[in-house]
Amino acid sequence: MGRTKTVGPAGRFGPRYGSTIRKKVKMIEVKMRAPVRCPRCRTPGSLK
């Protein structure tokens, strides 16, 4: 799976859509899945 090193989770798109779009998708998805802190008690975790 060498095609996922640069674009990470956007590697599922393969050669489609161009590298710039896939890099932007990677940035969005990495931020979206990052652990966040609870606004009430400030413990790290994932909001569901």
C-alpha positions in Angstrom: 0.0 0.0 0.0 2.6 2.5 -1.1 0.0 5.0 -2.3 -1.2 5.9 1.2 2.0 7.4 2.6 1.3 10.9 1.4 -2.5 11.0 1.4 -3.2 8.7 4.3 -6.9 7.7 4.6 -7.6 9.3 1.2 -5.5 6.6 -0.5 -8.8 4.7 -0.9 -9.5 6.9 -3.9 -6.5 5.5 -5.7 -5.4 7.7 -8.7 -8.8 9.4 -8.9 -9.4 13.1 -8.2 -5.8 14.3 -8.2 -3.2 14.5 -5.5 -4.1 18.0 -4.2 -7.7 17.2 -3.6 -6.7 13.9 -1.8 -4.3 15.8 0.4 -7.0 18.2 1.4 -9.3 15.3 2.2 -6.6 13.8 4.3 -6.2 17.0 6.3 -10.0 17.1 6.9 -10.3 13.5 7.9 -7.3 13.5 10.2 -8.7 16.5 12.1 -12.1 15.0 12.2 -10.9 11.7 13.7 -8.5 13.3 16.1 -9.2 12.9 19.9 -10.9 15.9 21.4 -11.5 17.1 24.9 -14.9 17.0 26.6 -16.1 20.6 26.9 -17.4 19.9 30.4 -14.8 17.9 32.2 -11.8 18.4 29.8 -10.9 14.7 29.7 -9.5 13.5 26.4 -11.7 11.2 24.3 -13.9 11.1 21.3 -17.3 12.8 21.1 -19.9 10.5 19.7 
